[in-house]
Amino acid sequence: MHAGWVLYPTQKMPMMPQYVLEFDDDDLGQPKRVEFGAENPAAALPLLKGENKFRQVKLWEGDRLLGELMRDGRGVWHLNDDPI
């Protein structure tokens, strides 16, 4: 629970945003979908740790596409937030 929050029996914790990482079927890995709740989309980065170089993944918040991430040849992830 966050500091300063007081919950009463009739109150519920605020919902964390729900995110989805969506991987397509490509030569670099299998298609998959990873759902997670987090305070912000930066929490996706640790989930991408074991992915191959040049792998691409779409990052969604609910039904809103936030952007597409791609891992470069050095292993650094880049965000393309242009509308796809």
Secondary structure, 3 states (H helix, E strand, C coil): CCCCCCCCCCCCCCCCCEEEEEECCECCECCEEEEEECCCHHHHHHHCCCCCCCCEEEEEECCEEEEEEEECCCCCEEEECCCC
